[in-house]
């Protein structure tokens, strides 16, 4: 599973959003998402296989954390699109300034 494929699913993106603030347990993720425990676990497995999350066992609990390094490839892929939209927005701003 690639980072691109893992990010295609909205629930997995929401999980990553929650992990930006630090490690969370499955129970905490279930409480914050509109998903069942098996559903969250399934998504965490995909994210783990894509290298986007780490897991740290602590007793009976497992703590999941964000691993941002694989997102660098996605960021690099998105850069030309950001440049494209930035140029388009700059052109729109110039047009609006010239034609109030």
N, C-alpha and C positions, 0 to 999 in steps of 0.2 A: 504494500500500500504506500503510495506516494503522499507527500504533504498536500499536493493539489487535490488528490482524490479524497483525502480525509477532510479537507476544508470545504468540500462541495456540500456537505450536509450541515444545515443550519444549527442543529442541536450540538454538533461537535464544535462549531464556532462559538456557541454560547458557553460551552464548557471551558474552552480556552480563554474566553473573556473573564470568566470567574477565576481562573487560575493565574491571571495576571497579577492579582493582589497577593498571591502566596499559595502555599499548599492547602489542599482541602481533602477531606475524606469523602468517600462515596456517599455516606449519609448526608453530609453537608450539601453535596451537589444535588442529591435527590430533593432535599428540602428547598433548594433554590430554583429548581427546574420543574417543569410540568412533565416529568418523566418518571417511570417506575425504576426501582433499583436495578432490575435486570436490563432495562433500557440504557441506563447510565453506564452500567458495567460494560455493556456491549460497545458503546461509543468510546469508553476509555480504552478498551482493548484495541480498537482501530487506531486511536490516537497514539497509543503506546507502540503499536507495530509501525506506525509512520514516523516514529521518533520524536513526536511532538510533546509527549509527556513522560515524566519519570514517575516511578512508584517507589515508595519507601515504606517497608513494613515496620510497624511498631505494635508489638503485641498482636492482638486480633485485628487491629485496624491497618488499613493501607492508606498512605497519604500520597496524593497525586500532585505533581508540580509541573509547571510549564517548562518546556525545553525549547527555547526560541531559536536556536541555531538553524534548524531546518527551514524556518521562515525567511531566512536571509535569501534563499534561492527564489522564493515567491516574491520577495521584495525586489530583487534584481529583475525579475521578469516583468513586474508591474511598472518599473521606472519609466520605460518609453511611453506608457499610457498616461502616467502622471505628467510627463513633459508635454504630451499632445494636448491634454486638457488644460494645462496651465497656459499654453500658447493661445488656445481658443478663448479662454476666459480673459486673457490680456487683450485680445482683439475685440471682444465684446465690450470690455471696459473703455477702450479707446473710442469705439463707435458711440457708446452712450455719452461720453464726454464731449464728442464732436457734434452730436445731435441730441441736445437735451430735450 
